[in-house]
Amino acid sequence: MLIYQTKEKKGYGKQNYYWNEYHLEDDTVSKHRCHRQKFFDGHENNWETDETRTDSWKIDDPDMPDWLNKYI
């Protein structure tokens, strides 16, 4: 379940965008780095997205960012 999403930021180039999403899965909060980019496939422009899990914390983990507790 998505609990928080940061604003989209421009990356390198004109058609690259990045944002972070925080998901709650059972008793674990995970951080996902998301990316979308536009590419030309020979016929038309298409958007491609990908997502990478970069970090995770248990709900009672002291290393989890304090600001994230209010979204749980």
C-alpha positions in Angstrom: 0.0 0.0 0.0 1.4 3.4 -1.0 1.7 5.7 2.1 3.7 8.6 0.7 5.0 9.8 -2.7 7.5 12.7 -3.2 7.1 15.3 -5.9 8.5 14.4 -9.3 11.9 15.9 -10.2 13.6 16.3 -13.5 16.6 14.1 -14.1 19.4 14.3 -16.7 18.1 15.3 -20.1 14.7 16.7 -21.0 12.6 13.6 -20.6 13.8 11.9 -17.4 11.9 12.2 -14.2 12.5 10.7 -10.7 10.5 10.4 -7.5 10.4 8.2 -4.3 7.5 6.2 -3.1 7.1 4.7 0.4 5.0 1.5 0.7 3.7 -0.3 3.8 3.8 -4.1 3.4 2.6 -5.9 6.6 5.0 -4.5 9.3 7.7 -3.2 6.9 8.0 0.2 5.2 10.0 0.1 2.0 11.4 3.0 -0.1 11.2 2.7 -3.9 13.0 5.0 -6.3 10.9 5.4 -9.4 11.9 6.7 -12.8 10.2 7.4 -16.1 11.6 8.4 -19.4 10.4 9.1 -22.9 11.9 7.3 -25.8 11.2 7.1 -29.5 10.6 3.6 -30.8 10.7 4.5 -34.5 7.0 5.2 -34.8 6.0 7.3 -31.8 7.2 8.5 -28.4 6.6 6.2 -25.5 7.0 6.5 -21.8 8.8 3.8 -19.9 8.8 3.5 -16.1 10.8 1.5 -13.7 10.9 1.1 -9.9 13.8 0.0 -7.7 13.5 -0.9 -4.0 16.3 1.0 -2.3 15.6 0.7 1.5 13.3 -0.9 4.0 12.6 -0.7 7.7 10.4 -2.5 10.2 7.7 -0.3 11.8 9.6 -0.3 15.2 13.1 0.2 13.6 14.9 3.3 15.2 16.7 3.8 11.8 13.4 4.7 10.0 13.2 8.4 9.3 11.1 10.2 12.0 8.9 12.1 9.6 7.7 8.8 8.0 6.0 7.7 11.3 3.1 10.1 10.8 2.1 8.3 7.6 1.9 4.8 9.1 
